[in-house]
Amino acid sequence: MSTPADDSLGALLGLLALAVSLALYVWTALALSAMFRKMGEDAWKGWVPLVNLATLLAWGGFSPWLVLLAFIPLFGAFAVLVLLIISAHRINSGFGYGGGMTVLAALLLVVWASILGFGPARWLGARRRARVAPPSL
């Protein structure tokens, strides 16, 4: 049997979790919007949950439709996470950052997006591969 104190504590913890989730969503959306703006993308895409992931995948060189893999049970979300980390690595090179920022993106996406969006980083564009001249005969 639960007491009224237990019910109050459960409701309080539920409200606290809701408030933290809402604050984290707003922070992530603001950071992604700022990052997208620097990249020349529409800022509103940072606010729509699946659209922001699709935009990150597209800037990483993948089809944005791959975000739908997240709806496949068990391995779908893991596959999207791996593609998101690869996309973050490719986006980092466009901002002039290396592998350390990729690790940050894998562990704390909101902090990564905040550094790129609100920090002094400028979008330099995707790094082009050097063309190798064909061997002369």
CYANA upper distance limits for C-alpha pairs under 8 A (distance plus 0.5 A):
  2 SER  CA      6 ASP  CA      6.58
  2 SER  CA      7 ASP  CA      7.49
  3 THR  CA      7 ASP  CA      7.05
  4 PRO  CA      8 SER  CA      6.65
  5 ALA  CA      9 LEU  CA      6.63
  6 ASP  CA     10 GLY  CA      6.65
  7 ASP  CA     11 ALA  CA      6.70
  8 SER  CA     12 LEU  CA      6.55
  9 LEU  CA     13 LEU  CA      6.58
 10 GLY  CA     14 GLY  CA      6.59
 11 ALA  CA     15 LEU  CA      6.69
 12 LEU  CA     16 LEU  CA      6.62
 13 LEU  CA     17 ALA  CA      6.59
 14 GLY  CA     18 LEU  CA      6.70
 15 LEU  CA     19 ALA  CA      6.62
 16 LEU  CA     20 VAL  CA      6.68
 17 ALA  CA     21 SER  CA      6.56
 18 LEU  CA     22 LEU  CA      6.58
 19 ALA  CA     23 ALA  CA      6.64
 20 VAL  CA     24 LEU  CA      6.59
 21 SER  CA     25 TYR  CA      6.63
 22 LEU  CA     26 VAL  CA      6.74
 23 ALA  CA     27 TRP  CA      6.62
 24 LEU  CA     28 THR  CA      6.57
 25 TYR  CA     29 ALA  CA      6.54
 26 VAL  CA     30 LEU  CA      6.58
 27 TRP  CA     31 ALA  CA      6.68
 27 TRP  CA    110 VAL  CA      7.73
 28 THR  CA     32 LEU  CA      6.54
 28 THR  CA     46 GLY  CA      8.43
 28 THR  CA    110 VAL  CA      5.63
 28 THR  CA    113 ALA  CA      7.75
 28 THR  CA    114 SER  CA      8.14
 29 ALA  CA     33 SER  CA      6.45
 29 ALA  CA     46 GLY  CA      5.49
 29 ALA  CA     47 TRP  CA      5.35
 30 LEU  CA     34 ALA  CA      6.73
 30 LEU  CA     46 GLY  CA      7.51
 30 LEU  CA     47 TRP  CA      7.99
 31 ALA  CA     35 MET  CA      6.68
 31 ALA  CA     46 GLY  CA      8.28
 31 ALA  CA    110 VAL  CA      7.58
 31 ALA  CA    113 ALA  CA      5.79
 31 ALA  CA    114 SER  CA      5.24
 31 ALA  CA    116 LEU  CA      8.44
 31 ALA  CA    117 GLY  CA      5.85
 31 ALA  CA    118 PHE  CA      7.29
 32 LEU  CA     36 PHE  CA      6.44
 32 LEU  CA     43 ALA  CA      8.27
 32 LEU  CA     46 GLY  CA      5.39
 32 LEU  CA     47 TRP  CA      8.35
 32 LEU  CA     52 ASN  CA      8.09
 32 LEU  CA    113 ALA  CA      6.18
 32 LEU  CA    114 SER  CA      7.87
 32 LEU  CA    117 GLY  CA      7.05
 33 SER  CA     37 ARG  CA      6.58
 33 SER  CA     42 ASP  CA      8.27
 33 SER  CA     43 ALA  CA      4.92
 33 SER  CA     44 TRP  CA      6.93
 33 SER  CA     45 LYS  CA      7.32
 33 SER  CA     46 GLY  CA      5.00
 33 SER  CA     47 TRP  CA      7.60
 33 SER  CA    117 GLY  CA      7.94
 34 ALA  CA     38 LYS  CA      6.92
 34 ALA  CA     43 ALA  CA      7.23
 34 ALA  CA    117 GLY  CA      5.03
 34 ALA  CA    118 PHE  CA      7.00
 35 MET  CA     39 MET  CA      6.94
 35 MET  CA    113 ALA  CA      7.07
 35 MET  CA    114 SER  CA      8.28
 35 MET  CA    116 LEU  CA      6.38
 35 MET  CA    117 GLY  CA      4.33
 35 MET  CA    118 PHE  CA      7.93
 36 PHE  CA     40 GLY  CA      6.77
 36 PHE  CA     41 GLU  CA      5.42
 36 PHE  CA     42 ASP  CA      6.97
 36 PHE  CA     43 ALA  CA      6.15
 36 PHE  CA     45 LYS  CA      8.34
 36 PHE  CA     46 GLY  CA      7.68
 36 PHE  CA    117 GLY  CA      8.08
 37 ARG  CA     41 GLU  CA      5.90
 37 ARG  CA     42 ASP  CA      6.72
 37 ARG  CA     43 ALA  CA      5.84
 38 LYS  CA    117 GLY  CA      7.67
 38 LYS  CA    122 ARG  CA      7.33
 38 LYS  CA    123 TRP  CA      6.59
 39 MET  CA    123 TRP  CA      6.24
 39 MET  CA    125 GLY  CA      8.46
 41 GLU  CA     45 LYS  CA      8.49
 43 ALA  CA     47 TRP  CA      8.46
 44 TRP  CA     48 VAL  CA      7.80
 45 LYS  CA     51 VAL  CA      6.42
 45 LYS  CA     52 ASN  CA      5.85
 45 LYS  CA     55 THR  CA      7.88
 46 GLY  CA     51 VAL  CA      7.89
 46 GLY  CA     52 ASN  CA      5.44
 47 TRP  CA     52 ASN  CA      7.39
 48 VAL  CA     52 ASN  CA      6.42
 49 PRO  CA     53 LEU  CA      7.42
 50 LEU  CA     54 ALA  CA      6.68
 50 LEU  CA     67 VAL  CA      7.59
 51 VAL  CA     55 THR  CA      6.51
 52 ASN  CA     56 LEU  CA      6.77
 53 LEU  CA     57 LEU  CA      6.70
 53 LEU  CA     64 PRO  CA      8.39
 53 LEU  CA     67 VAL  CA      7.21
 53 LEU  CA     84 LEU  CA      8.16
 54 ALA  CA     58 ALA  CA      6.61
 54 ALA  CA     63 SER  CA      8.29
 54 ALA  CA     64 PRO  CA      4.83
 54 ALA  CA     65 TRP  CA      7.30
 54 ALA  CA     66 LEU  CA      7.95
 54 ALA  CA     67 VAL  CA      6.21
 55 THR  CA     59 TRP  CA      6.70
 55 THR  CA     64 PRO  CA      6.94
 56 LEU  CA     60 GLY  CA      6.65
 56 LEU  CA     84 LEU  CA      7.56
 56 LEU  CA     87 SER  CA      7.01
 56 LEU  CA     88 ALA  CA      7.95
 57 LEU  CA     61 GLY  CA      6.95
 57 LEU  CA     62 PHE  CA      5.73
 57 LEU  CA     63 SER  CA      7.09
 57 LEU  CA     64 PRO  CA      6.09
 57 LEU  CA     66 LEU  CA      8.32
 57 LEU  CA     67 VAL  CA      8.26
 57 LEU  CA     83 LEU  CA      7.54
 57 LEU  CA     84 LEU  CA      6.69
 57 LEU  CA     87 SER  CA      6.20
 58 ALA  CA     62 PHE  CA      5.54
 58 ALA  CA     63 SER  CA      6.14
 58 ALA  CA     64 PRO  CA      5.68
 59 TRP  CA     87 SER  CA      7.38
 59 TRP  CA     90 ARG  CA      8.45
 59 TRP  CA     91 ILE  CA      7.27
 60 GLY  CA     84 LEU  CA      8.38
 60 GLY  CA     86 ILE  CA      7.48
 60 GLY  CA     87 SER  CA      4.27
 60 GLY  CA     88 ALA  CA      7.20
 60 GLY  CA     89 HIS  CA      8.33
 60 GLY  CA     90 ARG  CA      5.99
 60 GLY  CA     91 ILE  CA      6.59
 61 GLY  CA     87 SER  CA      7.47
 62 PHE  CA     66 LEU  CA      7.97
 62 PHE  CA     83 LEU  CA      8.43
 62 PHE  CA     87 SER  CA      8.23
 66 LEU  CA     80 VAL  CA      7.73
 67 VAL  CA     80 VAL  CA      6.79
 68 LEU  CA     72 ILE  CA      8.31
 69 LEU  CA     76 GLY  CA      5.30
 69 LEU  CA     77 ALA  CA      7.17
 69 LEU  CA     79 ALA  CA      7.67
 69 LEU  CA     80 VAL  CA      6.96
 70 ALA  CA     76 GLY  CA      5.04
 70 ALA  CA     77 ALA  CA      4.74
 70 ALA  CA     78 PHE  CA      8.20
 70 ALA  CA     79 ALA  CA      8.04
 70 ALA  CA     80 VAL  CA      6.57
 71 PHE  CA     76 GLY  CA      6.75
 71 PHE  CA     77 ALA  CA      7.62
 72 ILE  CA     76 GLY  CA      5.10
 72 ILE  CA     77 ALA  CA      7.70
 73 PRO  CA     77 ALA  CA      8.09
 74 LEU  CA     78 PHE  CA      8.15
 75 PHE  CA     79 ALA  CA      6.63
 76 GLY  CA     80 VAL  CA      6.85
 77 ALA  CA     81 LEU  CA      6.66
 78 PHE  CA     82 VAL  CA      6.78
 79 ALA  CA     83 LEU  CA      6.76
 80 VAL  CA     84 LEU  CA      6.46
 81 LEU  CA     85 ILE  CA      6.74
 82 VAL  CA     86 ILE  CA      6.86
 83 LEU  CA     87 SER  CA      6.56
 84 LEU  CA     88 ALA  CA      6.55
 85 ILE  CA     89 HIS  CA      6.78
 85 ILE  CA    102 THR  CA      7.23
 85 ILE  CA    105 ALA  CA      7.31
 85 ILE  CA    106 ALA  CA      6.27
 86 ILE  CA     90 ARG  CA      6.90
 87 SER  CA     91 ILE  CA      6.59
 88 ALA  CA     92 ASN  CA      6.46
 88 ALA  CA    102 THR  CA      6.50
 88 ALA  CA    105 ALA  CA      7.03
 89 HIS  CA     93 SER  CA      7.06
 89 HIS  CA     98 GLY  CA      7.88
 89 HIS  CA     99 GLY  CA      7.30
 89 HIS  CA    101 MET  CA      8.05
 89 HIS  CA    102 THR  CA      5.59
 90 ARG  CA     94 GLY  CA      7.22
 90 ARG  CA    126 ALA  CA      8.04
 91 ILE  CA     95 PHE  CA      7.09
 91 ILE  CA    126 ALA  CA      7.83
 92 ASN  CA     96 GLY  CA      6.65
 92 ASN  CA     97 TYR  CA      5.44
 92 ASN  CA     98 GLY  CA      6.73
 92 ASN  CA    101 MET  CA      7.33
 92 ASN  CA    102 THR  CA      7.57
 93 SER  CA     97 TYR  CA      5.82
 93 SER  CA     98 GLY  CA      6.71
 93 SER  CA    126 ALA  CA      7.14
 93 SER  CA    127 ARG  CA      6.93
 94 GLY  CA    123 TRP  CA      6.50
 94 GLY  CA    124 LEU  CA      5.81
 94 GLY  CA    125 GLY  CA      5.15
 94 GLY  CA    126 ALA  CA      4.96
 94 GLY  CA    127 ARG  CA      6.54
 95 PHE  CA    116 LEU  CA      8.19
 95 PHE  CA    121 ALA  CA      6.72
 95 PHE  CA    122 ARG  CA      6.39
 95 PHE  CA    123 TRP  CA      5.34
 95 PHE  CA    124 LEU  CA      6.01
 95 PHE  CA    125 GLY  CA      7.54
 96 GLY  CA    121 ALA  CA      8.39
 96 GLY  CA    123 TRP  CA      8.43
 96 GLY  CA    124 LEU  CA      7.47
 97 TYR  CA    101 MET  CA      7.00
 98 GLY  CA    102 THR  CA      7.50
 99 GLY  CA    103 VAL  CA      6.97
100 GLY  CA    104 LEU  CA      6.90
101 MET  CA    105 ALA  CA      6.59
101 MET  CA    112 TRP  CA      7.36
102 THR  CA    106 ALA  CA      6.71
103 VAL  CA    107 LEU  CA      6.75
104 LEU  CA    108 LEU  CA      6.03
104 LEU  CA    109 LEU  CA      7.34
104 LEU  CA    111 VAL  CA      7.96
104 LEU  CA    112 TRP  CA      6.40
105 ALA  CA    109 LEU  CA      4.95
105 ALA  CA    110 VAL  CA      8.21
105 ALA  CA    111 VAL  CA      8.00
105 ALA  CA    112 TRP  CA      5.61
105 ALA  CA    113 ALA  CA      8.15
108 LEU  CA    112 TRP  CA      6.87
109 LEU  CA    113 ALA  CA      6.61
110 VAL  CA    114 SER  CA      6.56
111 VAL  CA    115 ILE  CA      6.70
112 TRP  CA    116 LEU  CA      6.86
113 ALA  CA    117 GLY  CA      6.18
114 SER  CA    118 PHE  CA      5.90
114 SER  CA    119 GLY  CA      7.54
115 ILE  CA    119 GLY  CA      5.36
115 ILE  CA    121 ALA  CA      8.26
116 LEU  CA    120 PRO  CA      8.01
116 LEU  CA    121 ALA  CA      6.28
117 GLY  CA    121 ALA  CA      8.09
